[in-house]
Amino acid sequence: MRNSHRFRGAVVASMLLGVTGANVVWADSDRSVDDVVPTAPKSDNGVTARAGTSAGIVYGAPANVTALGFTTAIGQRFGRLAIEAEYTYLSFQQQATYRTPFGIESGDIGVGDGNRLDLMLRFDLLRFGPRVDHTTRSLLTIYVEGGAGIAIDHWNKPASDEMDRVVPNDSKRVEGQGGFGLMIFPHRVAWLIGSICRGTSVCRSVEMNDASGTGSLVDRSMLFQSSLEFTF
């Protein structure tokens, strides 16, 4: 008999919880997405912060080198124009042969790293799609960008188990850069996908000496970036 009372009590409690849960779900369904995901400021101006990845090629150093790394930036938007201070770290890798206990192997090895500190200008050139958050910004935007900054490269000498290779001198120089890309802007977060060319003469070939002094190299790079930009 005691078990029967307990069973009926459990059934009643379950029914009450079910009704309460249904009311909660019904109430949540009336909420708009703006109540869940904060929107961007209702203007075209604001502080921006950006973080993402970079990947590309450094040409002629002396052989082409793969560059992989990350990018961070902080800035200010004024309508279609954005100004950013940007930092990029790159790890340089190259296809090479090296000795192992099992014989000669080939693969990617680290040959150096680079640091980039730039002042960037980005301009929204073409805008497509509906307006976002009651501003003049659109869902899709094609942008162009350019800037200048300092590039610091460090190149590793071959390790004892690596074959000999030409090693450029470590360098610190002023670079120009220019690029373009696509911005997808949903609410507070924008996704930027673009390519950028860097060099002491932006995208033109420039000679630089290698550590051995036996020849000249080309100092130029093409990077592809994917990043998220947050507007406050």
C-alpha positions as CSV (number, residue, x, y, z in Angstrom):
1,M,0.0,0.0,0.0
2,R,2.9,2.3,0.9
3,N,4.5,1.6,-2.5
4,S,1.2,2.4,-4.3
5,H,1.1,5.9,-2.7
6,R,4.7,6.4,-3.7
7,F,3.9,5.4,-7.3
8,R,0.9,7.8,-7.6
9,G,3.0,10.6,-6.1
10,A,5.8,10.0,-8.7
11,V,3.2,10.0,-11.5
12,V,1.8,13.4,-10.4
13,A,5.2,14.9,-10.0
14,S,6.2,13.7,-13.5
15,M,3.0,15.3,-15.0
16,L,3.7,18.6,-13.2
17,L,7.3,18.7,-14.5
18,G,6.2,17.9,-18.0
19,V,3.7,20.8,-18.0
20,T,6.3,23.2,-16.6
21,G,8.9,22.0,-19.2
22,A,6.4,22.5,-22.0
23,N,5.7,26.1,-20.8
24,V,9.5,26.8,-20.7
25,V,10.0,25.6,-24.3
26,W,7.0,27.5,-25.5
27,A,8.3,30.7,-23.8
28,D,11.8,30.2,-25.3
29,S,10.3,29.8,-28.8
30,D,8.9,33.3,-28.7
31,R,12.4,34.8,-28.1
32,S,14.2,36.3,-31.2
33,V,17.7,35.5,-32.1
34,D,18.7,39.0,-31.0
35,D,17.7,38.0,-27.4
36,V,20.1,35.1,-27.6
37,V,23.0,36.4,-29.7
38,P,24.0,40.1,-28.9
39,T,23.9,42.3,-31.9
40,A,26.6,44.7,-33.0
41,P,26.3,48.4,-32.2
42,K,23.6,50.2,-34.1
43,S,26.1,52.3,-36.0
44,D,28.9,51.8,-38.5
45,N,31.6,52.9,-36.0
46,G,33.1,50.8,-33.3
47,V,36.2,49.2,-31.8
48,T,37.3,45.9,-33.6
49,A,39.3,42.9,-32.5
50,R,40.4,40.2,-34.9
51,A,42.1,36.8,-34.7
52,G,42.7,34.0,-37.2
53,T,45.2,31.9,-39.2
54,S,47.6,32.7,-42.0
55,A,49.1,30.3,-44.5
56,G,51.1,30.9,-47.7
57,I,54.4,30.9,-49.6
58,V,57.6,32.8,-49.1
59,Y,59.1,32.9,-52.6
60,G,62.8,32.4,-53.3
61,A,64.3,32.0,-49.8
62,P,66.2,30.5,-51.6
63,A,63.7,27.7,-52.4
64,N,60.0,28.4,-51.8
65,V,59.1,28.1,-48.2
66,T,55.7,27.3,-46.7
67,A,54.6,29.8,-44.0
68,L,52.0,28.8,-41.4
69,G,50.9,30.9,-38.4
70,F,48.3,33.2,-36.7
71,T,47.2,36.8,-36.9
72,T,45.8,39.1,-34.3
73,A,44.6,42.7,-34.7
74,I,42.9,45.5,-32.9
75,G,41.5,48.7,-34.5
76,Q,38.7,51.1,-35.1
77,R,36.0,51.2,-37.8
78,F,34.7,54.5,-39.3
79,G,31.9,53.5,-41.7
80,R,33.4,51.7,-44.7
81,L,37.0,52.3,-43.5
82,A,38.8,50.3,-40.8
83,I,42.2,51.0,-39.3
84,E,44.1,48.2,-37.5
85,A,47.3,47.4,-35.8
86,E,48.1,43.8,-36.8
87,Y,50.6,41.2,-35.6
88,T,51.4,38.0,-37.5
89,Y,53.6,35.1,-36.4
90,L,54.8,32.7,-39.1
91,S,56.6,29.4,-38.9
92,F,58.7,28.6,-42.0
93,Q,58.8,25.1,-43.3
94,Q,60.6,23.6,-46.3
95,Q,60.7,20.2,-48.0
96,A,64.1,18.7,-47.4
97,T,66.0,15.4,-46.8
98,Y,67.5,14.4,-43.4
99,R,69.2,11.5,-41.8
100,T,67.5,9.1,-39.5
101,P,68.6,5.8,-37.9
102,F,66.7,4.0,-40.7
103,G,68.4,6.0,-43.5
104,I,67.7,9.1,-45.5
105,E,64.2,10.4,-45.3
106,S,62.4,13.4,-46.8
107,G,59.7,15.6,-45.4
108,D,58.9,19.1,-44.1
109,I,61.3,20.6,-41.6
110,G,61.3,23.9,-39.8
111,V,63.8,26.4,-41.3
112,G,62.9,29.6,-39.4
113,D,60.2,31.9,-38.3
114,G,58.9,35.4,-38.9
115,N,57.2,38.2,-37.1
116,R,55.1,40.9,-38.7
117,L,53.8,44.1,-37.1
118,D,51.7,46.3,-39.4
119,L,49.4,49.3,-39.6
120,M,46.5,48.3,-41.9
121,L,43.7,50.2,-43.7
122,R,40.7,48.2,-44.9
123,F,38.0,49.6,-47.1
124,D,34.6,48.0,-47.9
125,L,34.5,48.3,-51.7
126,L,31.3,46.5,-52.6
127,R,28.4,45.4,-50.4
128,F,25.8,42.8,-51.3
129,G,22.7,41.4,-49.6
130,P,20.5,42.6,-46.8
131,R,21.6,45.2,-44.3
132,V,22.7,44.0,-40.9
133,D,21.6,45.3,-37.5
134,H,20.0,48.4,-39.0
135,T,23.3,49.8,-40.2
136,T,24.7,50.4,-43.7
137,R,26.8,47.2,-43.4
138,S,25.7,44.3,-45.6
139,L,25.7,40.5,-45.1
140,L,28.4,40.2,-47.8
141,T,31.2,42.6,-48.5
142,I,34.2,42.7,-50.8
143,Y,37.1,44.6,-49.3
144,V,40.5,45.9,-50.3
145,E,43.3,46.5,-47.8
146,G,46.8,47.9,-47.7
147,G,49.4,48.9,-45.2
148,A,53.0,48.9,-44.1
149,G,55.0,47.6,-41.2
150,I,58.1,45.8,-39.9
151,A,59.0,42.2,-40.9
152,I,61.6,40.3,-38.8
153,D,62.8,36.9,-40.1
154,H,65.0,34.4,-38.4
155,W,66.5,31.5,-40.4
156,N,67.8,28.3,-38.8
157,K,71.1,26.7,-39.8
158,P,70.9,23.0,-40.7
159,A,70.9,20.6,-37.8
160,S,73.4,17.8,-37.6
161,D,71.0,15.3,-39.1
162,E,70.0,17.6,-42.0
163,M,71.5,18.1,-45.4
164,D,73.3,21.3,-46.3
165,R,71.1,24.1,-47.6
166,V,71.5,27.8,-48.4
167,V,70.5,29.9,-45.3
168,P,69.4,33.5,-45.8
169,N,70.7,36.1,-43.4
170,D,68.3,37.1,-40.5
171,S,66.6,40.3,-41.5
172,K,64.6,43.2,-40.2
173,R,63.0,45.5,-42.8
174,V,60.0,47.6,-43.7
175,E,57.4,45.9,-45.9
176,G,54.4,47.1,-47.8
177,Q,51.4,44.9,-48.3
178,G,48.1,44.9,-50.3
179,G,45.3,42.5,-50.6
180,F,41.5,41.8,-51.0
181,G,38.9,39.5,-49.6
182,L,35.4,38.7,-48.6
183,M,33.7,39.6,-45.3
184,I,30.6,37.8,-44.1
185,F,29.0,39.9,-41.3
186,P,26.3,38.1,-39.2
187,H,25.6,40.2,-36.0
188,R,28.6,41.0,-33.9
189,V,31.1,38.6,-35.5
190,A,32.4,39.0,-39.0
191,W,34.3,36.3,-40.9
192,L,37.1,37.5,-43.2
193,I,38.6,35.4,-45.9
194,G,41.3,37.0,-48.0
195,S,44.7,37.0,-49.6
196,I,47.5,39.4,-49.2
197,C,50.9,40.0,-50.9
198,R,53.8,41.2,-48.9
199,G,57.3,42.5,-49.7
200,T,59.7,45.4,-49.6
201,S,58.1,46.6,-52.8
202,V,54.7,44.9,-52.0
203,C,54.5,42.3,-54.8
204,R,57.5,43.0,-56.9
205,S,60.6,40.9,-56.7
206,V,63.5,42.3,-54.6
207,E,67.0,40.9,-54.4
208,M,68.5,40.0,-51.0
209,N,71.8,38.3,-50.1
210,D,72.1,34.8,-48.7
211,A,74.4,33.9,-45.8
212,S,76.9,32.3,-48.1
213,G,77.2,35.3,-50.3
214,T,77.0,33.1,-53.4
215,G,73.8,34.5,-54.9
216,S,70.8,36.7,-54.7
217,L,67.3,35.7,-53.5
218,V,63.8,37.0,-54.0
219,D,62.0,38.4,-51.0
220,R,58.3,38.2,-51.5
221,S,55.3,36.3,-50.0
222,M,51.7,35.5,-50.6
223,L,49.5,34.7,-47.6
224,F,45.9,33.5,-47.3
225,Q,44.1,34.5,-44.2
226,S,40.9,33.4,-42.4
227,S,39.9,35.3,-39.3
228,L,37.0,36.4,-37.1
229,E,36.5,40.1,-36.4
230,F,34.5,41.2,-33.3
231,T,32.9,44.6,-33.1
232,F,32.2,46.4,-29.8
